[in-house]
Amino acid sequence: MINVKSTLTYKALAIFGHGLKDFLITLGNVGKDFSRVFYYILRLRINLRATMEQASRFAVDSLPITLTIVSMTSIIIAMQIAPELAKQGAEGYIGMLSALVMVRELACIMAGFAIISMIGSSFASELASMAVGEQISAMKALKVDPIEYLVVPRFLAGVIMMPFVFILASFAGLVCAGYISNVTANLSLLNYVNSLWQGLYVRDILIAMLKASFFGGTIALISCSCGYSTRGGAKEVGMSTTRAVVWSFLAIAIWDYIFAAIFYL
């Protein structure tokens, strides 16, 4: 007689069921925490000093790795598209294409990935360590709401600072693309800048800044929520950090699709 639990179908369904359960639990925790964060923001119960500290950490501390990732990605793309466009006599479109790709998608999404890897994982591990170390329970015993003290400053830091990170990342990416276009396609700086203005629209910049703000808030909220809801020991801290990174990646991909469908479809 076949043991059903030993079949690949059962194992696949079990993995899917576990993932779905984890997703629903995480979604519920994020929704609950967001309602409390929103409540404190509406009541203006904001710790400005803590918010400034987290804003500095969110933007300044993550800036080197963010600019490096965006710049390298821009260089790689420019190395591939600039020579091909030059072969077709379309050098005048290199800057325009670089601006469209960088401003609409590349700078924002790659900056989000970099911040998830560095800042989001840090948020999750910090709050998870506090949760398993009973520091959060101690805060509650002292009549201090951990959501107000820990999550609200991080959420506001993400919402406020992510657009600035996007602007710097876009600038760095466009500069790198221009340099590579000059080297690989012999495109002069003047021609690159003239072409750049043809694809650089204020509407695209504003939409991307709004999208970056959503990305930053989502990353901070998911990371903090996953860390805050941690129970157990050291193993659960690692699992919560992994969960925060995975669901943050998925969340910003969904947000990216929503913005593209609303504004560009």
C-alpha positions as CSV (number, residue, x, y, z in Angstrom):
1,M,0.0,0.0,0.0
2,I,1.4,3.4,-1.0
3,N,2.1,5.8,1.8
4,V,0.5,9.1,0.6
5,K,2.7,11.3,2.7
6,S,5.8,9.9,0.9
7,T,4.6,10.9,-2.5
8,L,6.0,13.9,-4.4
9,T,2.5,15.3,-4.9
10,Y,1.8,15.3,-1.2
11,K,5.1,16.9,-0.4
12,A,4.6,19.6,-3.1
13,L,1.1,20.4,-1.7
14,A,2.5,20.5,1.8
15,I,5.2,23.0,0.8
16,F,2.6,25.1,-1.0
17,G,0.2,24.9,2.0
18,H,3.0,25.9,4.4
19,G,4.0,28.9,2.2
20,L,0.3,30.0,1.8
21,K,-0.2,29.8,5.6
22,D,3.0,31.8,6.2
23,F,1.9,34.4,3.6
24,L,-1.5,34.8,5.2
25,I,-0.1,35.1,8.7
26,T,2.5,37.7,7.6
27,L,-0.2,39.6,5.7
28,G,-2.4,39.7,8.7
29,N,0.4,40.9,11.0
30,V,1.5,43.6,8.5
31,G,-2.1,44.8,8.2
32,K,-2.6,44.9,11.9
33,D,0.7,46.7,12.5
34,F,0.0,49.2,9.7
35,S,-3.4,50.1,11.3
36,R,-1.6,51.0,14.5
37,V,1.2,52.9,12.7
38,F,-1.4,54.9,10.8
39,Y,-3.3,55.6,14.0
40,Y,-0.2,57.0,15.7
41,I,0.8,59.1,12.6
42,L,-2.7,60.6,12.5
43,R,-2.5,61.5,16.2
44,L,1.0,63.0,15.5
45,R,2.5,60.8,18.1
46,I,5.9,60.8,16.4
47,N,9.3,60.6,18.0
48,L,11.2,63.1,15.8
49,R,14.6,62.2,17.2
50,A,14.1,58.5,16.5
51,T,12.7,59.2,13.1
52,M,15.8,61.3,12.2
53,E,18.1,58.6,13.4
54,Q,16.3,56.0,11.3
55,A,16.1,58.3,8.3
56,S,19.9,58.8,8.4
57,R,20.3,55.1,8.6
58,F,17.9,54.3,5.9
59,A,19.3,56.8,3.4
60,V,22.9,57.6,4.3
61,D,24.1,54.3,5.6
62,S,22.6,52.4,2.6
63,L,23.7,54.9,0.0
64,P,27.1,53.3,-0.9
65,I,25.8,49.9,-1.7
66,T,22.7,51.3,-3.4
67,L,24.7,53.6,-5.7
68,T,27.1,50.7,-6.4
69,I,24.4,48.3,-7.4
70,V,22.4,50.8,-9.5
71,S,25.6,52.1,-11.2
72,M,26.9,48.6,-12.1
73,T,23.5,47.6,-13.4
74,S,23.4,50.8,-15.6
75,I,26.9,50.1,-16.8
76,I,26.1,46.6,-17.8
77,I,22.9,47.6,-19.7
78,A,24.7,50.5,-21.4
79,M,27.5,48.2,-22.5
80,Q,25.0,46.0,-24.3
81,I,22.5,48.5,-25.8
82,A,24.8,51.4,-26.8
83,P,27.0,49.6,-29.3
84,E,23.9,47.9,-30.9
85,L,22.1,51.2,-31.3
86,A,25.2,52.8,-32.7
87,K,25.4,50.0,-35.3
88,Q,21.9,50.9,-36.4
89,G,22.7,54.6,-36.6
90,A,20.5,55.3,-33.6
91,E,23.0,57.0,-31.3
92,G,20.5,59.8,-30.7
93,Y,18.3,57.4,-28.8
94,I,20.8,56.1,-26.4
95,G,20.3,58.8,-23.8
96,M,16.5,58.8,-24.2
97,L,16.4,55.0,-23.7
98,S,18.7,55.2,-20.7
99,A,16.5,57.9,-19.1
100,L,13.3,55.9,-19.6
101,V,14.8,52.7,-18.3
102,M,16.6,54.4,-15.3
103,V,13.8,56.7,-14.1
104,R,10.8,54.5,-14.7
105,E,12.2,51.2,-13.4
106,L,15.8,50.5,-12.9
107,A,16.8,53.1,-10.3
108,C,13.8,52.5,-8.1
109,I,13.6,48.8,-8.2
110,M,17.3,48.2,-7.8
111,A,17.5,50.7,-4.9
112,G,14.7,48.9,-3.3
113,F,16.4,45.5,-3.6
114,A,19.6,47.0,-2.1
115,I,17.8,48.5,0.8
116,I,15.9,45.3,1.5
117,S,19.1,43.4,1.6
118,M,20.9,45.9,4.0
119,I,18.3,47.9,5.9
120,G,15.2,45.7,5.8
121,S,17.0,42.7,7.0
122,S,18.6,44.8,9.8
123,F,15.2,46.1,10.9
124,A,13.8,42.6,11.0
125,S,16.7,41.0,12.9
126,E,16.9,43.9,15.5
127,L,13.2,43.7,16.4
128,A,13.2,39.9,16.3
129,S,16.2,39.9,18.7
130,M,14.3,42.3,21.0
131,A,11.2,40.2,20.8
132,V,12.9,36.9,21.8
133,G,15.0,38.7,24.4
134,E,11.8,40.0,26.0
135,Q,12.9,43.6,25.6
136,I,9.6,44.3,23.8
137,S,7.7,42.7,26.7
138,A,9.6,44.9,29.1
139,M,8.6,48.0,27.1
140,K,5.0,46.9,27.3
141,A,5.4,46.5,31.1
142,L,6.7,50.1,31.3
143,K,3.6,51.3,29.4
144,V,5.6,52.0,26.2
145,D,4.0,50.9,23.0
146,P,6.6,49.2,20.9
147,I,4.8,50.1,17.7
148,E,4.9,53.8,18.5
149,Y,8.5,53.7,19.7
150,L,10.1,51.2,17.3
151,V,8.0,50.8,14.1
152,V,6.6,54.3,13.4
153,P,10.0,56.0,13.1
154,R,11.3,53.3,10.8
155,F,8.2,53.4,8.7
156,L,8.3,57.2,8.3
157,A,12.1,57.0,7.5
158,G,11.3,54.7,4.7
159,V,8.5,56.8,3.3
160,I,10.4,60.0,3.5
161,M,13.9,59.0,2.5
162,M,13.4,56.5,-0.3
163,P,12.5,59.2,-2.9
164,F,15.8,60.9,-2.2
165,V,17.7,57.6,-2.6
166,F,15.9,57.2,-5.9
167,I,17.0,60.6,-7.1
168,L,20.6,60.0,-6.3
169,A,20.6,56.5,-7.7
170,S,19.0,57.8,-11.0
171,F,21.7,60.5,-11.3
172,A,24.5,58.0,-10.7
173,G,23.0,55.5,-13.2
174,L,22.6,58.1,-15.9
175,V,26.1,59.4,-15.4
176,C,27.5,55.9,-15.7
177,A,25.4,55.1,-18.7
178,G,26.7,58.3,-20.4
179,Y,30.3,57.4,-19.7
180,I,29.9,53.9,-21.0
181,S,28.1,55.2,-24.1
182,N,31.0,57.5,-24.8
183,V,33.5,54.6,-24.5
184,T,31.6,51.9,-26.3
185,A,29.7,53.8,-28.9
186,N,31.8,57.0,-29.2
187,L,28.8,59.1,-28.2
188,S,29.8,62.6,-27.2
189,L,28.7,64.0,-23.8
190,L,26.7,66.8,-25.5
191,N,24.8,64.4,-27.8
192,Y,24.1,62.1,-24.8
193,V,22.7,64.9,-22.7
194,N,20.6,66.2,-25.6
195,S,19.2,62.7,-26.1
196,L,18.7,62.4,-22.4
197,W,16.3,65.3,-22.2
198,Q,14.1,63.7,-24.9
199,G,13.3,60.8,-22.6
200,L,13.3,62.6,-19.2
201,Y,9.8,63.7,-18.3
202,V,8.7,65.4,-15.1
203,R,5.7,63.1,-14.9
204,D,7.9,60.0,-14.9
205,I,10.1,61.5,-12.1
206,L,7.1,62.3,-9.9
207,I,5.5,58.9,-10.5
208,A,8.9,57.2,-9.7
209,M,9.2,59.3,-6.5
210,L,5.8,58.3,-5.4
211,K,6.6,54.7,-6.1
212,A,9.8,55.0,-4.2
213,S,7.9,56.3,-1.2
214,F,5.6,53.3,-1.3
215,F,8.6,51.0,-1.7
216,G,10.3,52.5,1.4
217,G,7.3,52.4,3.6
218,T,6.5,48.8,2.5
219,I,10.1,47.6,3.1
220,A,10.2,49.2,6.6
221,L,6.7,48.0,7.6
222,I,7.1,44.3,6.5
223,S,10.6,44.1,8.0
224,C,9.5,45.5,11.3
225,S,6.3,43.5,11.4
226,C,8.2,40.2,10.7
227,G,10.7,41.0,13.5
228,Y,8.1,42.3,16.0
229,S,6.0,39.1,15.7
230,T,8.9,36.7,16.3
231,R,8.5,34.2,19.0
232,G,11.1,31.5,20.1
233,G,14.8,31.7,20.0
234,A,17.8,32.3,17.7
235,K,16.5,30.1,15.0
236,E,13.3,32.0,14.8
237,V,15.3,35.3,14.5
238,G,16.9,34.0,11.3
239,M,13.6,32.7,10.0
240,S,11.9,36.1,10.6
241,T,14.8,37.9,8.8
242,T,14.5,35.6,5.8
243,R,10.7,36.0,5.8
244,A,11.0,39.8,5.9
245,V,13.5,39.8,2.9
246,V,11.4,37.4,0.8
247,W,8.1,39.1,1.3
248,S,9.6,42.6,0.9
249,F,11.0,41.5,-2.5
250,L,7.6,40.2,-3.5
251,A,5.8,43.3,-2.2
252,I,7.8,45.8,-4.2
253,A,7.4,43.7,-7.3
254,I,3.7,43.8,-6.8
255,W,3.8,47.6,-6.2
256,D,5.9,48.0,-9.3
257,Y,3.3,46.1,-11.4
258,I,0.4,48.2,-9.9
259,F,2.1,51.5,-10.7
260,A,3.0,50.3,-14.2
261,A,-0.6,49.2,-14.8
262,I,-2.1,52.5,-13.4
263,F,0.2,55.0,-15.1
264,Y,1.6,53.3,-18.2
265,L,-0.9,50.7,-19.4
